[in-house]
């Protein structure tokens, strides 16, 4: 549930529909499903098992497997997750605002235009944007402060089932709206113009990774907390498939609603082409206005959506905090430091709202989503490099498959990492680069020469900073690991118990890396 909670979030309900709308509907769905099995699940499989083996965060794991010179690669995974968290807290604030607005009546459900006015009015209020951003960060920090078992696990056991039930209710109501089938057809009908566009495929790869948290280091962090006897392989598949199921349910609900509440198919298609965050925060309130007991369902839904955002924010926090602790920080100090950073570095996403064609848009937030969403492809490349250096078949036999897994990973893993994933990396990157330069987007912050330059500048600055940081932190992590190994040896020497118990512990220690 914790892993599902990290994966399932507003990325399924807010980001997935807007990416579908921006990339041709059904044309997006084809590569999205392909990359689920050819990218996201294999990457998650590597991450979960790395964490389970190393018992460390991303930096400690890369240090342990590749040495201190590659610590920065592990830091990149955590940085991607944290950078996403800067603006994700703002999106979580939106869901809290709409939950509160549903209770007080300050969010309108009467019509599409009234819902649009509510949304644009909210974007135009810096005070409300920052207030709900701060509230989102405060709630997250308190839960993480309580720890993994008392905070993270208890919350997820309640929130994830609640979200799923409310999504099903919303989807069932949406598909019975007049014109809803046109929306479902849009979601699942490809067109050649978008299908053969590089941006569609790269966006699908990034969305699959973003939604499943593949390459964010979440799975490494949660894997470090799992029991040795946990069936990691089964949990990986459940995480990827469960996340995609939620995305499909949310997609059907959103697009059925857009076509169902629009006055004509032409207006519905215009709304879809507009895309953006309004698909969720304009058309869903309109759906609730069509439902018996709509205001009550709206309160429940937006609270559940806030819960979904919360579970992902928890994973973002825990990912970063784990690395701080591995570097010798006190856990509570790490949480306080991260909380301040989340607030300060997330403020531009909350405050920089610019008019685009007369409509206010969160331009800075959209740019950050573009930059760090594609950054997950770089994360996947680093994890591929780790597996390649360790030895692909050796990694599958020694790290992925254990005696406790009911699902044994076969040679398909070797084929994916030896051939498919490197081809994906080279072809997708090259194709996207060429088309971006040849056919730049009118939205300069999301593409074209300017957008690409902004992306590379942020990536380059981040990598340079992470390399400098890792030169100080990497050796410290090696020293701590040596102290832990010596402590284990001492504990075995003085252990009181039966010979069988001692032999069991020795067996576990001997299976660990030096």
N, C-alpha and C positions, 0 to 999 in steps of 0.2 A: 504493500500500500504506500509506503514511503517513496519507493522508486516510481510508482505510477503517479503519485502526487507531484513529484518533481517534474515528470514528463508532461502530465496533463495540467493545463493551465489556460490562461487567456490566449495562448498561442493556438489552441484548438478552436476557440470561440471568436477571438478578435483577429488574430493574424492569418489563420488558415483561409477564412472567407475572402479577405482582401487580397491575398496572394492568388487565389483562384480567379477572382474578378480581374485582377491586373494581368493575368496570363492565359486568358482564353477559355475559361471554364473547363470543359472535359479534356481539352488539350493539356492542361496542367495535371489532370488526374493520372494520365498514363505514366509520365516519368515519376510522379509522386509515389505511386505504388511500386514501380520498378526500384526506385532508390531506397524504399523501405527495406527491401530484402537484399539489395546489392550494395547498400552503404550503411544505413542507420543501425539495423540489427547487428550486423557484423562488428561495427565500431563499438556498440554497447556491449557486445559479448567480450571484446578485448578489454574494455574499461572495467566492467564488473569483476572480471577474473584478475586483472592487475591489482585492483584494490584489495580483493580477498587475499591475494598472495603477499602483497607488500605490507598491508595493514597501515598504509600511509595515505596522505593526500597526493595531489598530482605532482608537486615538486619532488617530494620524497620518493615517489614511485619512479619517476624518470631518472632521478639520481641513482636509485638502487639498481635499475636495469641498464642504464646507459652511461653512468658516471657524472661527475660534477659539471663537465663541460656542456652537458645537455639538460641541465636543470631548468634552463630558461624555457625549454619546450613544454615542460610540465607547468611552468608558471604561465605560459601562454593560455593553456586550457582554462586555468582559474581566472586569468584576466578577462578572457572572452565572456565567461559566465558572469563575472562581476560587472563588466562594462554593459552587458545586457541588463543586469540588475539595476543600473543607474536609471535607465528609462522605463524598465519594467515596473519599478515602484510607482512611477507616474501613472502607468496603465492600471495598476492595481488601485491607485487612488481614484481613477475614473469609475471603477466598478463599485467602490465604496460610496462615491458620490451618488451613483444611480440607485444603489440600495437605499441610501438615506432619503434620496429624492422620491423614491417610490413610496416610502412610509409617510413623508410629509406632504406629498402631492406637488412638489416643486418641479418634478419631471412630468411632462405632459404625455398622455396616452391617447389623445383625442383624434389625432390625424398625423400623417407623415410630416406636414408642414409644421405643426405644433411641436412634434418631436425634434424636427430640425432646428427650430428656434431654441429649444431647451439646450440642445447640444452645442450650438454656436454660441449661445449665451454663456455656457460653462467655459468653453475655450477662451472666451473674452474676459474672464475674471481671473486675474493673476492670484488674487487672495485665495479663492476656492481651489485653484489648481495646486498651489503650494500646500494649503492646509491638508488636503486629502493625500498628497504625496507624503507629508510628514506623518500623518496617521497610519498610512500603510507601512512605513518604515518602523514606526514605534511598535505596532502589533507584531511584526516579524521578529524584531530584536528581542522582545520579551519572551516569545516562544523559544527561540534558539537559545536564549540565556538559560532556560530551564534544562537544556540538554537534549540528547537524542531520544532516550526512552520516555522521559517524563513530558517532553515537549513535542518533538517531531512525530513520533510513532502514535501517540494518543490522538493528536489532532487529525492525522491522516486517516485513521480508522473510521472516523465519523464523516469527514468532509468529502472524501472521494465517492463513497456510495450515494451520499446526498446529491452531489452534483450530477451523477449519472441518471438518477431517478428524475430530477427536474429537467434535464435535457431531453429525456424520452418523452415526458409530458409535453414539453414545448414542441418537439418534432411532430408528435401525433396531431396536435392542434393545427400546426402549420400546414400539414399536407392536405387538410380538409378545406383550406381556403380556396376560393375560386381562382383559377389560374396557377395554382401551386405546382401542378405537373409541368408547366412550362419552366419553372425555376429548377425543378429536379432534372428536367431534360438538359437545361443549360449546364448543370454541374457535371453531367456524365456524357455529353456529346462533344467530341473533339472537332476542331476545324484545322485544315491544313496550314492556314496562315500562321497560327500560333504554335502548332505542333512542331514546325520546323524552324522555330525561332530559338536561338541559343539562350535568350533570357528566360524563356519558359522552362527549359531544362535545368539551368543553373538555379533559378528560383525554387524549382521543385526539390532539387537536392538540398538547398539551404533550408527550406521549410521542413523537410523531413527530418533533417538533423536538428534544427531548432526545436521542433515540436517534441521529438523523442529525447532531447537533451544529449544527443550523440556528439561528443567532442567538447562538451562543456566541463568535463571532469566530475560531473555529478555522480556518474556510475562508479568511478574510482573511489570517491569519497564514501558513498553508501556501501560499496563493496568492502571497504576497510572495516566496517562495523558488522558485517554479516558473520554468522556462525560458520565454523569450518564445514559443518555438515549441511549447510544450505545448498539447495539445488540451483546453483547460479545460472546454469544454461536455461533451465525452464523459466526462471524469473525474468531473464533477458527477453525471451520471446513474448512472455506475457506483458512485459512493459511496452515493447514496440507495437504489438498487435492491439493492446488495450488503448494505447494513445491514439492509434489510427482510427479505431472504432469510434472514439469520442469525437474526433475531427470530422468523420463522415456524418455522424448524427447531427453535429452542430452545423455542418455545411448544408445538409438537407433542410434543416430548420431555417437557416438564414435565407437561402435562395428561394425556398418555397414561400417564405414571408414576403420577400421583396416583390416577387411576381404576383403574390396573392393580394397585397394591399395597394399596389400601384393601380392607377386609373386605367392604364392600357399597357399592352406588352412593350410598346415603344418607350414609354416612360420607365418601365421596369428595366429595360436594356440600358437606357441612359443612366439609371441609378447604379446599375452593376458596373458599367464602364467608368463611372466616377470613382468607384471602389473606395479605398481608404477605411478609416475607422468608423465612418458614419454607417456602414453596413450593419454594424452591431449596435451602435448607440443611437441610431435614428429608426431603423426598421424593426428592431426587436420591441421597443416600446409600442410601436404601432401594432405589432402582433398581440401584445397583451391587451391593448385596447379593444381587440376583436374577440377576446375570450371572456366567458363568464367567470367572474371573480378575478379578472385580469390584474387589478392592483395588488391583490394578495400574492398571486403567482409571480408578479414582477418583483415584489420584495424578496420572495424565496429564491427566484432565479438569480437576481443580481447579488444576493448574499452568497449563493453557491458559486457564482462566477468569481466573487471576491475570495472565496475559500480556495478556488482553483488557483488563482493568482498567488494566494498566500502560500500554498504548498510548494509552488515553484520558487517563490522568494526564500522560503526556508532552505531549500536545496542550495540556492545561490549563496546564502549566508554560510551554511555549513561547509560548503566547498572551500570558501575563502578562509573561514575560521580554522578548519583542519590544517591548512598549510601554515597559518600563523603558529598554531600549537606545535606542529612538527619542527618549526624553526626555533622553538624554545619560549614562545610567548605564553603568558597566562591567558586562559580561555576567555575570561570575562573582559580583560583588557583588549583582547582581539575583537570581541563583539562591539565594545564601545568605539574603538577606532574605526571599524568597518561601518558602523552606523553613521558616524560623522561624515565619512567619505561618501557613503550612499546619498546622503542628503545634499551635500555641497555639489558633487559632480552630477547629480540628477536635476539640479535646478534649471539648467539651460533647456532640458527637454520639457520641463513644466512651463517655462516662461516664454520661450521663443516661438510665438504663434504668428505666422505671417499670412496676409491675404493672398490667395491664389485664385485668380478669376473671380474676385469678389467674395470668396469663401475663406474663412479663417482655417488654417491648416497647421498642425504641429510639425513644421518643417524640420526642425532640429531633431526631434524624436524620430521622424521617418528616416532621416539621414543616418542616425545611429543604428537604427534597425537594419538598414541596408549594409552598413559597414561591418557590423559585428555578426550579422546573420551570415554573410559570405565568409567571415573569418572562421566560421565553423569548418569550412572546407580545408583551411590551413590546419586546423586542429586534427582533422582526419588524416591529413598527410603526415603529421608528426607521429600519430599512433601507428600508422602504416610503417613508418620508418623504424619505430621501436620493434614491431613484430618482425620486420625484415632482418634487422640486426641480430635479434635473438635467434632467428631461424623459424620459418613459418610452420613447418611440420613439428619441430621441437616445441614451439609455443603451444600448438594445439594439443600435443601429447602431455606436456608437463604442466601447463598453466590452465588451459581451458577445460580439459577433461579430468575429472577426479572420480574417485570411487563413490562419491555421494551424489553424483548427477544421474538422474533417470534418463535424461536426454544426452546421448553421446554425440559430439560434433564430429562429423565425418570429413572426408577428403574435399568436400565442397568448400570448406574453409580455406584449404590450400589453394584451390583454383581461384577463389575470389581474391585472395591477397597476393597471389603470384601474377595474376593476369588482369582480372576485372577492375579492381580498385585503382591500380596505376593508370589503366586506360581511361577510367572515369576522370581521374585527376588531370591528366594531360589534355584530353579532348575537351572537357567542359571548360577548363581555364582558357585554353587557346581560342576556342569557338566564341566564348563570351567576350574575351578581350577584342577580338577582331570585329565582331558585330557592334560592340559598344562604341568603338572608335569610328566605324563606318556609318552607323545609324544612331547617333546620340539621341537620348531621351529629351523631351522638352522639359521634363522635371530635372533640372540641372543637378539637384542635390541627390538624385537617385541614379545617375548615369551620365554618359557622355564624357568628354575630356575632363570637364570640371569635376564631375562626380567621381570619376576614376582617380583623378589626382588627389581629391580629398580623402578617398579611401586609402590609397597607397601612403599618403602622408601620415595618417593615423596609425596604420599598421607599422610603418617604419619606425615612428617615434616610440610606439609601444614595445616593439622587439628590442630596440636599443636600450630602453629603460630596464626591460626584463633581464637582458644579458648582464647589465651592470649589477642589478639586484642579486642575480643568481651567483655571481662570483663571490659574494659575501655569504649568502645563505647556504649554498651547496655544500661547502666543507663542514659547516656546522651540523648539517643533517647527517653527514657521514659519521662524524664524531658521536652523535646521539645514537645512531644505529649500533655502533661498536659498543657503547655503554649498555644498550639493551641486550645485545648478544651476551656480554659478560654477565649481566644480571640473570639471564636465563640459565647460563651454565652454573652460577652459584646456587640458584633455586633448585636445580636438579641435584646438586651435591648434598644439600641439606634437607631434601624433601623427605617427609615422614609419610609412609604409606606402604602398600603392598608392592612386591616386585612387579606385578602386572601394571599398576598405575605408573610406576617409574618408567617401564618400557614404553608405555603409550606416549608419555611426554617426550621421551628421547626420540621416538619415531617421528613425531610432529616436528621437532626442532631440526632433525636431520634432513627433513624435506625442504626446509627454508633455504633461500639463497645465502651465500656467505656474507 
